[in-house]
Amino acid sequence: MSTIPFQQAKLIELHCLEPVFFASRELSDTYYTEGVIGNYALTYALGLVNSPYRLQGQATGRPTYKEDLQPIARDFYILPASPIGRITFRFERFNALSDAYWYSMTNNRVATAREDLPLQRQGKKPNSFRPSNFPQTGRLRMIERGNRFQTLVFGNSQLPDYIRLGKFMSKVKVNIINESSLNLLPEGEYYTQHYLNAADLPQQIETLAFDLISIPPVPIIKNLRFRGCAWQIDEAIVPADLYFCGRESRDE
């Protein structure tokens, strides 16, 4: 049975004061940011949960979204942020090649160890030729500064005026547009224009049609037409019982 764990919701606007980058897609040496901001990234950026700055050992092997987000899921929830109007991007080239006396391109990395030079001359494979997941050259497609996004925040949590977002911790202004109460709508067929996290949808709704934005860590759904219960916030309608990693938890 559907319930309303939150008493109110805020419509907020995010104003990008600096270019924002996420590695949404990787094609050859180009790294694309899609025109959406995921709700997991926003939850970390708003300071509702913390993630270690450095990961070591087994902690590097998998994300901890469930452990981090589910403890606050009954007090806070946020939708992925969708762009207001036409979004613009900018391309930048990055080059982190070494200025050392000797270096060599290897498996997605630049080997710079001087001790490897004799091995290279002997036709042997140097130790620093191990593959790496940290590219040194390429191009970035970033969300241009000045773009604005909007999203809904559920719960009574205080929000900061500014957040740092994306791989480069870009500065983003947070504006609260309005605050409204939630109403529970009975089971029926609805349409929502808000972006939704596919892993957070309740299992009991029937999805009839939608567009999919395939990005990590979870695809984003937009233009969803669904059958089930819904929450109404002013003119906005979203599926009821949205919950961090909710679909995965209920499948367990």
Salt bridges, closest charged atoms under 4 A:
GLU13 OE2 - ARG148 NH1 2.59
GLU18 OE1 - ARG164 NH1 3.32
GLU34 OE2 - ARG25 NE 2.78
GLU67 OE2 - ARG62 NH2 2.73
GLU92 OE2 - ARG90 NH2 3.14
GLU144 OE1 - ARG90 NH1 3.33
GLU189 OE2 - ARG225 NH1 2.74
GLU189 OE1 - ARG227 NH2 3.16
GLU206 OE1 - ARG227 NH1 2.87
GLU252 OE2 - LYS66 NZ 2.34
